[in-house]
């Protein structure tokens, strides 16, 4: 289209130059040619303006679409960043919850171990106490037997002394 415009413009200029070289009496056909070329040139200019306007409109629309695309891309990028932050926060929460659960399990195991240790200590103490009581009872029984034996020996001695006394009394 640009080439056609240049061709028409060149023809118009050539006609003007050739008519300027000719005598002042203008040939009606060349005047008609000049007029036709002028109208064609104006049509071309109008067509060029129309195409230029359409080009600008398309370019403006393309610029708007480009800006809208960039805006949407930025929005998507921001959304992805927000999602990434949210996912990271969720992962941190999950890890924290797991850590707390593990700590709770560990504390429960420690409490259980302490309770088992306390129970074992109480059982050991009870066992020791029972053993001490049994030793005391055995010692008491032994002392009781020794006391009874001693008492029996004392009775036998007193009986012997009494018998000796009676035998002395009989002899005297």
C-alpha positions, 0 to 999 in steps of 0.5 A: 500500500505504501508503494502504491502511494509512492507510485501515485505521488511520483506520477502526480509530480511527473505530470505537474512537472511535464505540465509546467514545461508545456505552454500555458494552454493546458490540454484538457486530458492532462488536466483531467489526468492531474485531477484524477491523480490528485483524487487518487492521491487524496484517496490514498492519503485517506486510505493511509490515514484509515490504515494508520488509524486502524494500526494505532487502534490495533496497537493500542489494543495490543498494548492494552492486552499486553498490560492486562497480560502483564497484570494477570501474570503479576497477579498470578505471581503474587498468588503463587507467592502467597500460596507458597507462603501459605504452604510453608506456613502450613508445613511449619504448623504441621511440623510444630504439631508433630513436634508437640505430639512427639514431645507429649509422647515423650513426656507421657513415656517419661511419666510412665517410667517415673510411675514405674520407677516409683512403683518399683521403689515402693515395692522394693521398700515394701519388700525390704520392710517385709523382710525387716519385719520377718527378720524381727519376728525371727529375732523375736522368736529366737529371743523368745526361745532363748528366754524360754530356754534361759527361764527353763534353765533358771527353773531347773537351777532353782529346782536343783537348788531347792532339791539341794537345800532339801537334801541339806535340810534332810541331812541336818 
